[in-house]
Amino acid sequence: MFFSRVVLILCVVAWFSGVCAHYCWPSVDQTLPWDVVRRTDNYETRNPIQNVNDPNFRCYNGAGGAAPNTYSIEAGNKITFQTDNVLYHIGVVNVYMAKAPDKAIDFDGSGNVWFKIFEITAHADPTGNNYPTFPANMLHSVTFTIPKNVPTGHGSPGPLVSIPGVYTGYEPGIIFDPYSYPAPTSYTQPGPNGFYPIQ
């Protein structure tokens, strides 16, 4: 089954500096940069979004950078988003998916249409004595599986959330300060649990 009317959003948050959407993800599965991914407003500057309620938090695409092509992938297959750098700040990864009505190219992603399908969270120190570790740090790409049961025809994804709107900015995982004293030893991932198993 090909589910070509799906738009993916990938948000990487660097907590210690209070910023998110700090990275660009121009390629999917080795495609040419910005060929199937909408060009973000920060593709030259890497300027972050500093407010989770900013309308640009959804796709960082307020200037309307369009992708000339779309990308089809079979449900249940893996997909890889490549960044044009490395994830050089500690932080976590959240991936949300939404069904686009009719043409994906015209979909702006507004409304309660997004559901989480993947995350890379922090890991607490088992001894309780050290900072949590952040496995997303220094990654060049993020690979995850498109859920087998996405619509059309299978599954009822949820909980559905809006972006912005999914976060308040006051969640413990967003205001997390890895350099506070005493040192934090655990981390709470912000946002809803995924409809599909989190890997």
MISELO-253981 format. One line per field, with one value per atom (N, C-alpha, C): residue number from 1; chain; atom name; x, y negated, z. Coordinates in nm, 4 decimals, padded with zeros to 6 digits. Atoms other than C-alpha are relative to their C-alpha. Example, Ala and Ser with C-alpha at 12.3 -4.5 7.8 and 13.67 -1.06 7.14 Angstrom:
% residues 2
torke: [1  1  1  2  2  2] .
dodo: [A  A  A  A  A  A] .
tivex: [N  CA  C  N  CA  C] .
xx: [00.0890  01.2300  00.0900  -00.0820  01.3670  -00.0770] .
yy: [00.1190  00.4500  -00.1200  00.1190  00.1060  -00.1090] .
zz: [00.0000  00.7800  00.0000  -00.0060  00.7140  00.0730] .
//
This chain:
% residues 199
torke: [1  1  1  2  2  2  3  3  3  4  4  4  5  5  5  6  6  6  7  7  7  8  8  8  9  9  9  10  10  10  11  11  11  12  12  12  13  13  13  14  14  14  15  15  15  16  16  16  17  17  17  18  18  18  19  19  19  20  20  20  21  21  21  22  22  22  23  23  23  24  24  24  25  25  25  26  26  26  27  27  27  28  28  28  29  29  29  30  30  30  31  31  31  32  32  32  33  33  33  34  34  34  35  35  35  36  36  36  37  37  37  38  38  38  39  39  39  40  40  40  41  41  41  42  42  42  43  43  43  44  44  44  45  45  45  46  46  46  47  47  47  48  48  48  49  49  49  50  50  50  51  51  51  52  52  52  53  53  53  54  54  54  55  55  55  56  56  56  57  57  57  58  58  58  59  59  59  60  60  60  61  61  61  62  62  62  63  63  63  64  64  64  65  65  65  66  66  66  67  67  67  68  68  68  69  69  69  70  70  70  71  71  71  72  72  72  73  73  73  74  74  74  75  75  75  76  76  76  77  77  77  78  78  78  79  79  79  80  80  80  81  81  81  82  82  82  83  83  83  84  84  84  85  85  85  86  86  86  87  87  87  88  88  88  89  89  89  90  90  90  91  91  91  92  92  92  93  93  93  94  94  94  95  95  95  96  96  96  97  97  97  98  98  98  99  99  99  100  100  100  101  101  101  102  102  102  103  103  103  104  104  104  105  105  105  106  106  106  107  107  107  108  108  108  109  109  109  110  110  110  111  111  111  112  112  112  113  113  113  114  114  114  115  115  115  116  116  116  117  117  117  118  118  118  119  119  119  120  120  120  121  121  121  122  122  122  123  123  123  124  124  124  125  125  125  126  126  126  127  127  127  128  128  128  129  129  129  130  130  130  131  131  131  132  132  132  133  133  133  134  134  134  135  135  135  136  136  136  137  137  137  138  138  138  139  139  139  140  140  140  141  141  141  142  142  142  143  143  143  144  144  144  145  145  145  146  146  146  147  147  147  148  148  148  149  149  149  150  150  150  151  151  151  152  152  152  153  153  153  154  154  154  155  155  155  156  156  156  157  157  157  158  158  158  159  159  159  160  160  160  161  161  161  162  162  162  163  163  163  164  164  164  165  165  165  166  166  166  167  167  167  168  168  168  169  169  169  170  170  170  171  171  171  172  172  172  173  173  173  174  174  174  175  175  175  176  176  176  177  177  177  178  178  178  179  179  179  180  180  180  181  181  181  182  182  182  183  183  183  184  184  184  185  185  185  186  186  186  187  187  187  188  188  188  189  189  189  190  190  190  191  191  191  192  192  192  193  193  193  194  194  194  195  195  195  196  196  196  197  197  197  198  198  198  199  199  199] .
dodo: [A  A  A  A  A  A  A  A  A  A  A  A  A  A  A  A  A  A  A  A  A  A  A  A  A  A  A  A  A  A  A  A  A  A  A  A  A  A  A  A  A  A  A  A  A  A  A  A  A  A  A  A  A  A  A  A  A  A  A  A  A  A  A  A  A  A  A  A  A  A  A  A  A  A  A  A  A  A  A  A  A  A  A  A  A  A  A  A  A  A  A  A  A  A  A  A  A  A  A  A  A  A  A  A  A  A  A  A  A  A  A  A  A  A  A  A  A  A  A  A  A  A  A  A  A  A  A  A  A  A  A  A  A  A  A  A  A  A  A  A  A  A  A  A  A  A  A  A  A  A  A  A  A  A  A  A  A  A  A  A  A  A  A  A  A  A  A  A  A  A  A  A  A  A  A  A  A  A  A  A  A  A  A  A  A  A  A  A  A  A  A  A  A  A  A  A  A  A  A  A  A  A  A  A  A  A  A  A  A  A  A  A  A  A  A  A  A  A  A  A  A  A  A  A  A  A  A  A  A  A  A  A  A  A  A  A  A  A  A  A  A  A  A  A  A  A  A  A  A  A  A  A  A  A  A  A  A  A  A  A  A  A  A  A  A  A  A  A  A  A  A  A  A  A  A  A  A  A  A  A  A  A  A  A  A  A  A  A  A  A  A  A  A  A  A  A  A  A  A  A  A  A  A  A  A  A  A  A  A  A  A  A  A  A  A  A  A  A  A  A  A  A  A  A  A  A  A  A  A  A  A  A  A  A  A  A  A  A  A  A  A  A  A  A  A  A  A  A  A  A  A  A  A  A  A  A  A  A  A  A  A  A  A  A  A  A  A  A  A  A  A  A  A  A  A  A  A  A  A  A  A  A  A  A  A  A  A  A  A  A  A  A  A  A  A  A  A  A  A  A  A  A  A  A  A  A  A  A  A  A  A  A  A  A  A  A  A  A  A  A  A  A  A  A  A  A  A  A  A  A  A  A  A  A  A  A  A  A  A  A  A  A  A  A  A  A  A  A  A  A  A  A  A  A  A  A  A  A  A  A  A  A  A  A  A  A  A  A  A  A  A  A  A  A  A  A  A  A  A  A  A  A  A  A  A  A  A  A  A  A  A  A  A  A  A  A  A  A  A  A  A  A  A  A  A  A  A  A  A  A  A  A  A  A  A  A  A  A  A  A  A  A  A  A  A  A  A  A  A  A  A  A  A  A  A  A  A  A  A  A  A  A  A  A  A  A  A  A  A  A  A  A  A  A  A  A  A  A  A  A  A  A  A  A  A  A  A  A  A  A  A  A  A  A  A  A  A  A  A  A  A  A  A  A  A  A  A  A  A  A  A  A  A  A  A  A  A] .
tivex: [N  CA  C  N  CA  C  N  CA  C  N  CA  C  N  CA  C  N  CA  C  N  CA  C  N  CA  C  N  CA  C  N  CA  C  N  CA  C  N  CA  C  N  CA  C  N  CA  C  N  CA  C  N  CA  C  N  CA  C  N  CA  C  N  CA  C  N  CA  C  N  CA  C  N  CA  C  N  CA  C  N  CA  C  N  CA  C  N  CA  C  N  CA  C  N  CA  C  N  CA  C  N  CA  C  N  CA  C  N  CA  C  N  CA  C  N  CA  C  N  CA  C  N  CA  C  N  CA  C  N  CA  C  N  CA  C  N  CA  C  N  CA  C  N  CA  C  N  CA  C  N  CA  C  N  CA  C  N  CA  C  N  CA  C  N  CA  C  N  CA  C  N  CA  C  N  CA  C  N  CA  C  N  CA  C  N  CA  C  N  CA  C  N  CA  C  N  CA  C  N  CA  C  N  CA  C  N  CA  C  N  CA  C  N  CA  C  N  CA  C  N  CA  C  N  CA  C  N  CA  C  N  CA  C  N  CA  C  N  CA  C  N  CA  C  N  CA  C  N  CA  C  N  CA  C  N  CA  C  N  CA  C  N  CA  C  N  CA  C  N  CA  C  N  CA  C  N  CA  C  N  CA  C  N  CA  C  N  CA  C  N  CA  C  N  CA  C  N  CA  C  N  CA  C  N  CA  C  N  CA  C  N  CA  C  N  CA  C  N  CA  C  N  CA  C  N  CA  C  N  CA  C  N  CA  C  N  CA  C  N  CA  C  N  CA  C  N  CA  C  N  CA  C  N  CA  C  N  CA  C  N  CA  C  N  CA  C  N  CA  C  N  CA  C  N  CA  C  N  CA  C  N  CA  C  N  CA  C  N  CA  C  N  CA  C  N  CA  C  N  CA  C  N  CA  C  N  CA  C  N  CA  C  N  CA  C  N  CA  C  N  CA  C  N  CA  C  N  CA  C  N  CA  C  N  CA  C  N  CA  C  N  CA  C  N  CA  C  N  CA  C  N  CA  C  N  CA  C  N  CA  C  N  CA  C  N  CA  C  N  CA  C  N  CA  C  N  CA  C  N  CA  C  N  CA  C  N  CA  C  N  CA  C  N  CA  C  N  CA  C  N  CA  C  N  CA  C  N  CA  C  N  CA  C  N  CA  C  N  CA  C  N  CA  C  N  CA  C  N  CA  C  N  CA  C  N  CA  C  N  CA  C  N  CA  C  N  CA  C  N  CA  C  N  CA  C  N  CA  C  N  CA  C  N  CA  C  N  CA  C  N  CA  C  N  CA  C  N  CA  C  N  CA  C  N  CA  C  N  CA  C  N  CA  C  N  CA  C  N  CA  C  N  CA  C  N  CA  C  N  CA  C  N  CA  C  N  CA  C  N  CA  C  N  CA  C  N  CA  C  N  CA  C  N  CA  C  N  CA  C  N  CA  C  N  CA  C  N  CA  C  N  CA  C  N  CA  C  N  CA  C  N  CA  C  N  CA  C  N  CA  C  N  CA  C  N  CA  C  N  CA  C  N  CA  C  N  CA  C  N  CA  C  N  CA  C] .
xx: [00.0845  00.0000  00.0889  -00.0703  00.1341  -00.0905  00.0756  00.0216  00.0679  -00.0732  00.1370  -00.0545  00.0576  -00.0920  00.0266  -00.0404  00.0988  00.1089  -00.1042  00.2995  00.0644  -00.0733  00.5680  00.0578  -00.0680  00.6958  00.1022  -00.1074  01.0198  00.0454  -00.0421  01.0984  00.1072  -00.1090  01.4286  00.0166  -00.0030  01.4449  00.1304  -00.1222  01.7661  -00.0357  00.0594  01.6516  00.0891  -00.0829  01.9519  00.0033  -00.0003  01.9338  -00.1405  00.1380  01.5558  -00.0476  00.0377  01.5249  -00.0422  00.0386  01.3699  -00.0036  -00.0014  01.3457  00.1294  -00.1297  01.7130  00.0765  -00.0717  01.8175  -00.0834  00.0677  01.7336  00.0090  00.0095  01.6243  -00.0361  00.0347  01.6465  -00.0188  00.0025  01.6653  -00.0686  00.0638  01.4666  00.0558  -00.0521  01.6275  00.0908  -00.1017  01.9119  -00.0555  00.0488  01.6896  00.0851  -00.0688  01.8296  -00.0551  00.0493  01.8087  -00.1164  00.1185  01.4687  -00.0784  00.0747  01.3373  -00.1376  00.1279  01.0650  -00.0324  00.0203  01.0963  -00.0153  00.0192  00.9606  00.1190  -00.1150  01.2473  -00.0420  00.0311  01.2469  00.0509  -00.0397  01.2759  00.1436  -00.1345  01.6028  00.1040  -00.0911  01.7711  00.1389  -00.1323  02.0547  00.0568  -00.0467  02.0723  00.0038  00.0203  01.9705  -00.0559  00.0599  01.7952  -00.1095  00.0988  01.5829  -00.1344  00.1283  01.2201  00.0167  -00.0188  01.2169  -00.1308  00.1307  00.8451  -00.0813  00.0745  00.6496  -00.1399  00.1298  00.3365  00.0106  -00.0219  00.4881  -00.0603  00.0564  00.2913  00.1064  -00.1078  00.6265  00.0539  -00.0456  00.6831  -00.0395  00.0496  00.4874  00.0970  -00.0851  00.7022  00.1134  -00.0990  00.9228  -00.0018  00.0201  00.7803  -00.0921  00.0895  00.6000  00.0210  -00.0285  00.7722  -00.0502  00.0635  00.6122  00.0925  -00.0904  00.9138  -00.0624  00.0678  00.7635  00.1004  -00.0799  00.9085  -00.0566  00.0512  00.8869  -00.0621  00.0495  00.8095  -00.0533  00.0443  00.6373  00.0721  -00.0726  00.7689  -00.0986  00.0881  00.5817  00.0807  -00.0649  00.6693  -00.1079  00.0955  00.4961  -00.0075  00.0188  00.3485  00.0720  -00.0771  00.5633  00.1469  -00.1401  00.8869  00.0699  -00.0801  01.1688  00.0271  -00.0320  01.2414  00.1094  -00.1101  01.5485  -00.0035  -00.0159  01.5581  00.1452  -00.1380  01.9046  00.0035  -00.0251  02.0158  00.1206  -00.1154  02.2659  00.1165  -00.1053  02.4787  -00.0051  00.0225  02.4816  -00.0821  00.0771  02.2586  00.0993  -00.1129  02.5265  -00.0418  00.0489  02.3061  -00.0641  00.0752  02.1777  -00.1483  00.1429  01.8079  -00.0666  00.0795  01.5352  -00.0630  00.0658  01.3551  -00.1441  00.1403  00.9793  -00.0422  00.0476  00.8238  -00.1511  00.1445  00.4610  -00.0387  00.0501  00.2550  -00.1444  00.1387  -00.0697  -00.0429  00.0548  -00.2957  -00.0342  00.0268  -00.3033  -00.1218  00.1153  -00.6346  00.0414  -00.0231  -00.6190  00.1485  -00.1391  -00.2821  00.0876  -00.0917  00.0004  00.0685  -00.0730  00.1653  -00.0768  00.0828  -00.1286  -00.0329  00.0357  -00.1551  00.0848  -00.0771  -00.0589  00.0148  -00.0181  -00.0910  -00.0734  00.0704  -00.3294  -00.1077  00.1058  -00.5759  00.0523  -00.0337  -00.5820  00.0098  -00.0179  -00.4431  00.1280  -00.1316  -00.0989  -00.0024  -00.0187  -00.0098  00.1461  -00.1415  00.3282  00.0249  -00.0334  00.4928  00.1391  -00.1366  00.8505  00.0604  -00.0758  01.0749  00.1351  -00.1277  01.4328  00.0083  00.0045  01.4213  00.1341  -00.1195  01.6834  -00.0124  -00.0030  01.7873  00.0544  -00.0429  01.8085  00.1221  -00.1157  02.1291  -00.0486  00.0511  02.0624  00.0494  -00.0510  02.2757  -00.0663  00.0623  02.0810  00.0988  -00.1040  02.4076  00.0447  -00.0508  02.4703  -00.1132  00.0960  02.2977  -00.0592  00.0512  02.0664  00.0841  -00.0701  02.2175  -00.1016  00.0855  02.0789  00.0508  -00.0507  02.1238  -00.0108  00.0107  02.0188  00.1206  -00.1134  02.3280  00.1003  -00.0997  02.5664  -00.0494  00.0526  02.3341  00.0014  00.0079  02.3491  -00.1371  00.1285  02.0136  -00.0848  00.0938  01.7070  -00.0805  00.0723  01.5553  -00.1106  00.1124  01.2148  -00.0926  00.0930  00.9347  -00.1327  00.1359  00.6166  -00.0949  00.0871  00.3468  -00.0769  00.0688  00.1897  -00.1474  00.1453  -00.1618  -00.0458  00.0477  -00.1769  -00.1192  00.1035  -00.4873  00.0691  00.1410  -00.6109  -00.0439  00.0630  -00.8243  00.0327  -00.0358  -00.6453  00.0324  -00.0410  -00.6119  -00.0765  00.0576  -00.7401  00.1053  -00.1106  -00.4363  -00.0491  00.0323  -00.4422  00.0961  00.0830  -00.4274  00.0428  -00.0286  -00.4547  00.0233  -00.0376  -00.2914  00.0237  -00.0349  -00.2299  00.1444  -00.1353  00.1146  -00.0005  -00.0240  00.1559  -00.1259  00.1091  -00.0598  00.0285  -00.0305  00.0847  00.0809  -00.0804  00.3225  -00.0394  00.0233  00.2747  00.1300  -00.1285  00.6446  00.0415  -00.0292  00.6262  00.0133  -00.0173  00.6565  00.1395  -00.1327  00.9416  00.1063  -00.0980  01.1072  00.0398  -00.0345  01.1072  00.0788  -00.0750  01.2248  00.1180  -00.1106  01.4788  00.1332  -00.1320  01.8181  00.1036  -00.0941  02.0917  00.1170  -00.1144  02.3387  -00.0390  00.0433  02.1339  00.0677  -00.0550  02.2497  -00.1097  -00.0721  02.1917  -00.0322  00.0130  02.2350  -00.1261  00.1170  01.9113  00.0461  -00.0378  01.9252  -00.1040  00.1037  01.6067  -00.0550  00.0552  01.4152  -00.1418  00.1379  01.0424  -00.0251  00.0244  00.9653  -00.1290  00.1232  00.7155  -00.0909  00.0953  00.4032  -00.0714  00.0803  00.1588  00.0810  -00.0545  00.2434  -00.0403  00.0329  00.2489  -00.1142  00.1060  -00.0464  00.0613  -00.0709  00.1991  00.1163  -00.1077  00.4721  00.1192  -00.1175  00.7548  00.1233  -00.1190  01.0878  00.1127] .
yy: [00.1176  00.0000  -00.1236  00.1267  -00.3401  -00.1057  00.1056  -00.6289  -00.1307  00.1147  -00.9220  -00.1326  00.1247  -01.1770  -00.0173  00.0183  -01.1940  -00.1047  00.0990  -01.4915  00.0300  -00.0266  -01.4325  -00.1284  00.1111  -01.6826  00.0566  -00.0429  -01.6399  -00.1205  00.1113  -01.8638  00.0489  -00.0320  -01.8442  -00.1177  00.1075  -02.0421  00.0042  00.0138  -02.1641  -00.0732  00.0572  -02.2189  -00.1011  00.0845  -02.3782  -00.1444  00.1385  -02.6858  -00.0537  00.0450  -02.7044  -00.0208  00.0181  -02.6678  00.1327  -00.1205  -02.4205  -00.0297  00.0132  -02.3609  -00.0671  00.0651  -02.4584  00.0616  -00.0717  -02.2114  00.0048  -00.0178  -02.1714  00.1462  -00.1393  -01.8349  00.0004  00.0223  -01.8917  00.1246  -00.1209  -01.5298  00.1152  -00.1227  -01.2101  00.1152  -00.1188  -00.8762  -00.0366  00.0403  -01.0446  -00.0757  00.0850  -01.2652  -00.1267  00.1282  -01.5945  -00.0949  00.0944  -01.8704  -00.0835  00.0805  -02.0439  00.0448  -00.0511  -01.8254  00.0521  -00.0523  -01.6521  -00.0526  00.0630  -01.8550  -00.1495  00.1450  -02.2085  -00.0740  00.0765  -02.4541  -00.0843  00.0744  -02.5996  -00.1433  00.1406  -02.9720  -00.0197  00.0140  -02.9126  00.0840  -00.0912  -02.7032  -00.0593  00.0615  -02.9558  -00.0413  00.0562  -03.0899  00.0991  -00.0953  -02.7934  -00.0679  00.0675  -03.0462  00.0878  -00.0875  -02.8606  -00.0682  00.0474  -02.8937  -00.0015  00.0098  -03.0132  00.0026  -00.0012  -02.9886  00.1140  -00.1159  -02.6626  -00.0368  00.0456  -02.8688  -00.0837  00.0714  -03.0375  00.0827  -00.0769  -02.9382  00.0702  -00.0624  -02.8591  00.1262  -00.1208  -02.5856  00.1269  -00.1177  -02.3488  00.0435  -00.0402  -02.3492  -00.0969  00.1069  -02.6593  -00.0411  00.0188  -02.7441  -00.1184  00.1137  -03.0772  -00.0764  00.0714  -03.2217  00.0763  -00.0745  -02.9489  00.0765  -00.0803  -02.7574  00.1339  -00.1229  -02.4742  00.1023  -00.1083  -02.1366  00.0303  -00.0247  -02.0650  00.1378  -00.1371  -01.6957  00.0526  -00.0711  -01.4629  00.1331  -00.1244  -01.1380  00.1058  -00.1104  -00.8074  00.1071  -00.1088  -00.5366  00.0957  -00.1010  -00.2134  00.0056  -00.0127  -00.1909  00.1240  -00.1094  00.0294  -00.0043  00.0135  -00.0744  -00.1071  00.0986  -00.2740  -00.1192  00.1234  -00.6315  -00.0703  00.0711  -00.8415  -00.1466  00.1426  -01.2183  -00.0360  00.0424  -01.3657  -00.1491  00.1399  -01.6884  -00.0449  00.0499  -01.9128  -00.0321  00.0189  -01.9164  00.1204  -00.1024  -01.7118  -00.0640  00.0512  -01.7449  -00.0311  00.0333  -01.9274  -00.0516  00.0308  -02.0369  00.1248  -00.1100  -01.7862  -00.0316  00.0191  -01.7347  00.1299  -00.1176  -01.4951  -00.0197  00.0036  -01.4105  00.0462  -00.0398  -01.3996  -00.0034  -00.0051  -01.2930  00.0154  -00.0036  -01.3650  00.0210  -00.0293  -01.2579  -00.0473  00.0415  -01.3870  00.0388  -00.0281  -01.2946  -00.1317  00.1217  -01.5642  00.0208  -00.0121  -01.6245  -00.0298  00.0208  -01.5952  -00.0127  00.0174  -01.7450  -00.0325  00.0261  -01.7236  -00.1345  00.1246  -02.0237  -00.1218  00.1116  -02.2451  00.0062  -00.0224  -02.1135  -00.0873  00.0855  -02.3686  00.0594  -00.0702  -02.1266  -00.0595  00.0616  -02.3374  00.0937  -00.0778  -02.1855  00.1189  -00.1195  -01.8783  00.1200  -00.1027  -01.6463  00.0818  -00.0626  -01.5395  00.1083  -00.1049  -01.2180  00.0412  -00.0332  -01.1137  00.1437  -00.1355  -00.8154  00.0450  -00.0386  -00.8250  -00.1046  00.0927  -00.9783  00.0615  -00.0394  -00.9633  -00.0830  00.0703  -01.0530  00.0130  -00.0118  -01.0897  00.1249  -00.1167  -00.7994  -00.0391  00.0298  -00.8334  00.0827  -00.0727  -00.7354  00.1075  -00.1065  -00.3939  -00.0089  00.0122  -00.4810  -00.1145  00.1153  -00.8006  -00.1061  00.0941  -00.9904  -00.0971  00.0811  -01.1415  -00.0549  00.0577  -01.3459  00.1084  -00.0921  -01.1671  -00.0109  00.0037  -01.0778  -00.0280  00.0404  -01.2079  00.0669  -00.0751  -00.9506  -00.0711  00.0719  -01.1973  -00.0909  00.0905  -01.4054  00.0522  -00.0249  -01.4149  00.0923  -00.0763  -01.2219  -00.0861  00.0662  -01.3107  00.0232  -00.0355  -01.1501  00.0708  -00.0702  -00.9995  00.0956  -00.1041  -00.6724  00.0556  -00.0554  -00.5451  00.0705  -00.0773  -00.3214  -00.0731  00.0509  -00.4549  00.1080  -00.1030  -00.2762  00.0780  -00.0877  00.0203  -00.0328  00.0173  -00.0793  -00.1433  00.1360  -00.4385  00.0048  00.0071  -00.5429  -00.0098  -00.0161  -00.4931  00.1433  -00.1283  -00.2113  00.0744  -00.0747  -00.0936  -00.0965  00.0766  -00.2279  -00.1295  00.1289  -00.5348  -00.0741  00.0652  -00.7468  -00.0961  00.0918  -00.9444  00.0192  00.1196  -01.1316  -00.0997  00.1016  -01.4022  -00.1334  00.1271  -01.7320  -00.1026  00.1064  -02.0665  -00.0422  00.0529  -02.2099  -00.1359  00.0052  -02.4624  00.0333  -00.0349  -02.3700  00.1252  -00.1247  -02.0329  -00.0231  00.0347  -02.1983  -00.1375  00.1315  -02.4888  -00.0792  00.0645  -02.5626  00.0112  -00.0126  -02.4859  00.1454  -00.1410  -02.1064  00.0214  -00.0256  -01.9677  00.0342  -00.0351  -01.8298  -00.1159  00.1178  -02.1733  -00.1008  00.0933  -02.3845  00.0686  -00.0803  -02.1130  -00.0740  00.0621  -02.2572  00.1051  -00.1079  -01.9940  -00.0458  00.0506  -02.2211  -00.0552  00.0483  -02.2977  00.0804  -00.0697  -02.2012  00.0117  -00.1248  -01.9483  00.0518  -00.0499  -01.7683  00.0838  -00.0862  -01.6260  00.1390  -00.1380  -01.2484  00.0696  -00.0587  -01.1880  -00.1084  00.0913  -01.3444  00.0456  -00.0308  -01.3621  -00.0521  00.0370  -01.3595  -00.0800  00.0778  -01.6322  00.0561  -00.0378  -01.5757  00.1287  -00.1212  -01.2893  00.1252  -00.1294  -00.9239  00.0252  -00.0291  -00.7927  00.0977  -00.0966  -00.6111  00.1347  -00.1222  -00.3581  00.0199  -00.0234  -00.1920  -00.0922  00.0859  -00.4335  00.0895  -00.0844  -00.2848  -00.0506] .
zz: [00.0000  00.0000  00.0000  00.0000  -00.0927  00.0592  -00.0657  00.1194  -00.0353  00.0512  -00.0866  00.0503  -00.0475  00.0752  00.1482  -00.1385  00.4012  00.0034  -00.0200  00.5138  00.1338  -00.1227  00.7726  00.0547  -00.0633  01.0207  00.0962  -00.0883  01.2056  00.0784  -00.0851  01.4993  00.0944  -00.0908  01.6790  00.0941  -00.0978  02.0001  00.0769  -00.0795  02.1622  00.1277  -00.1209  02.5180  00.0700  -00.0865  02.6785  -00.0445  00.0462  02.4598  -00.0185  00.0092  02.4649  -00.1423  00.1395  02.0901  -00.0594  00.0710  01.8492  -00.1487  00.1453  01.4749  -00.0448  00.0198  01.4758  -00.1168  00.1050  01.2068  -00.1274  00.1279  00.8410  -00.0405  00.0437  00.7008  -00.1482  00.1403  00.3242  -00.0846  00.0838  00.2061  00.0698  -00.0477  00.2426  -00.0829  00.0700  00.1568  -00.1179  00.0977  -00.0345  -00.1199  00.1085  -00.2521  -00.0051  00.0090  -00.3729  00.1069  -00.1013  -00.1114  -00.0515  00.0239  -00.1065  -00.1234  00.1144  -00.3896  00.0416  -00.0492  -00.1854  00.1399  -00.1302  00.1366  -00.0237  00.0145  00.1592  00.0610  -00.0481  00.1926  00.1203  -00.1215  00.5427  -00.0106  00.0022  00.6070  00.0492  -00.0562  00.7916  -00.0741  00.0698  00.5229  -00.0201  00.0109  00.4988  00.1351  -00.1273  00.8546  00.1152  -00.1100  01.0749  00.1248  -00.1147  01.2981  00.0596  -00.0641  01.5542  00.0202  -00.0527  01.6523  00.1516  -00.1446  02.0129  00.0774  -00.0641  02.0842  -00.0612  00.0517  02.0537  -00.0479  00.0483  01.9813  -00.1273  00.1253  01.6764  -00.1134  00.1116  01.3627  -00.0845  00.0764  01.1984  00.0663  -00.0698  01.4577  -00.0758  00.0718  01.2345  -00.1094  00.1131  00.9220  -00.0283  00.0228  00.9487  -00.1459  00.1428  00.6126  -00.0293  00.0160  00.6560  -00.1289  00.1245  00.3491  -00.1223  00.1080  00.1389  -00.0916  00.0831  00.0112  -00.0341  00.0429  -00.1934  -00.0496  00.0586  -00.2884  -00.1380  00.1349  -00.6614  -00.0182  00.0150  -00.6058  00.1315  -00.1192  -00.3623  00.0058  -00.0224  -00.2204  00.0465  -00.0386  -00.1988  00.0703  -00.0727  00.0481  00.0469  -00.0416  00.1326  00.1516  -00.1442  00.4811  00.0504  -00.0571  00.7030  -00.0377  00.0397  00.5310  00.0817  -00.0703  00.6813  -00.0905  00.0699  00.5835  00.0796  -00.0649  00.6579  -00.0407  00.0220  00.6939  00.0282  -00.0180  00.6447  00.0339  -00.0294  00.8054  -00.0811  00.0742  00.6347  00.0924  -00.0980  00.9485  00.0922  -00.1017  01.2675  00.1106  -00.1141  01.5721  00.1115  -00.0871  01.7674  00.1368  -00.1344  02.0596  00.0578  -00.0593  02.3082  -00.0138  00.0167  02.2601  -00.0384  00.0339  02.1575  -00.1364  00.1301  01.8343  00.0170  00.0073  01.7851  -00.1454  00.1381  01.4539  00.0025  00.0110  01.3766  -00.1458  00.1337  01.0773  -00.0073  00.0213  00.9283  -00.1399  00.1317  00.6409  -00.0687  00.0765  00.3769  -00.0888  00.0898  00.2008  -00.1438  00.1430  -00.1770  -00.0332  00.0406  -00.2777  00.1198  -00.1107  -00.0254  -00.0158  00.0238  -00.1890  00.0499  -00.0456  -00.0835  00.1488  -00.1407  00.2734  00.0910  -00.0898  00.5381  00.1400  -00.1267  00.8307  00.1178  -00.1125  01.0380  00.0537  -00.0642  01.2842  00.0772  -00.0783  01.5060  -00.0934  00.1022  01.2397  00.0188  -00.0163  01.3694  00.1070  -00.1005  01.5521  -00.0004  -00.0145  01.6861  -00.0439  00.0442  01.5191  00.0440  -00.0355  01.6489  00.0917  -00.0824  01.9091  00.0358  -00.0612  02.0258  00.1269  -00.1272  02.3920  00.0716  -00.0836  02.6627  00.0861  -00.0871  02.8852  00.1359  -00.1367  03.2609  00.0355  -00.0507  03.4311  00.0971  -00.0871  03.5901  00.1440  -00.1370  03.8908  00.0750  -00.0633  03.9527  00.0416  -00.0420  03.9895  -00.1092  00.1095  03.6463  -00.0860  00.0935  03.3776  -00.0897  00.1017  03.1353  -00.1270  00.1278  02.7988  -00.1106  00.1113  02.4701  -00.1273  00.1146  02.1907  -00.1343  00.1273  01.9175  -00.0247  00.0142  01.9825  -00.1023  00.1040  01.6823  -00.1124  00.1135  01.4475  -00.1265  00.1300  01.0762  -00.0648  00.0592  01.0001  00.1043  -00.0878  01.1619  -00.0864  00.0737  01.0397  00.0886  -00.0746  01.1449  -00.0986  00.0818  01.0177  -00.0132  00.0204  00.8608  00.0523  -00.0586  01.0651  -00.1057  00.0955  00.8856  -00.0131  -00.0019  00.9813  -00.0205  00.0264  00.8649  -00.0946  00.1025  00.6738  -00.1355  00.0247  00.4017  00.0258  -00.0164  00.5179  00.1267  -00.1212  00.8325  00.1119  -00.1173  01.1843  00.0198  -00.0377  01.3628  00.0814  -00.0717  01.4482  00.1063  -00.1074  01.7672  00.1150  -00.0027  01.9819  -00.1071  00.1002  01.7174  00.0694  -00.0605  01.8038  -00.1098  00.0939  01.6390  00.0262  -00.0111  01.5715  -00.0687  -00.1443  01.7203  00.0788  -00.0891  02.0164  00.0786  -00.0678  02.1103  00.1276  -00.1186  02.3606  00.0507  -00.0593  02.6006  00.0111  -00.0257  02.6413  00.1444  -00.1429  03.0140  00.0444  -00.0357  03.0009  00.0585  -00.0589  03.2149  -00.1043  00.1021  02.9013  -00.0887  00.0795  02.7381  00.0828  -00.0848  03.0316  00.0683  -00.0548  03.1150  -00.0141  00.0014  03.2078  00.0383  -00.0304  03.1801  00.0861  -00.0753  03.3574  00.1364  -00.1313  03.6678  00.1109  -00.1155  04.0153  00.1034  00.0288  04.1489  -00.1402  00.1367  03.8188  -00.0153  00.0237  03.6759  -00.0438  00.0339  03.6442  -00.0867  00.0841  03.4446  -00.0922  00.0989  03.1595  -00.0337  00.0372  03.0723  -00.1406  00.1403  02.6987  -00.0102  00.0135  02.6092  -00.1081  00.1039  02.4062  00.0293  -00.0204  02.3670  -00.0264  00.0397  02.3527  -00.1439  00.1393  01.9990  -00.0117  00.0296  01.8473  -00.0325  00.0367  01.7130  00.0944  -00.0963  01.9171  -00.0250  00.0075  01.9889  00.0001  00.0133  01.8842  00.0874] .
//
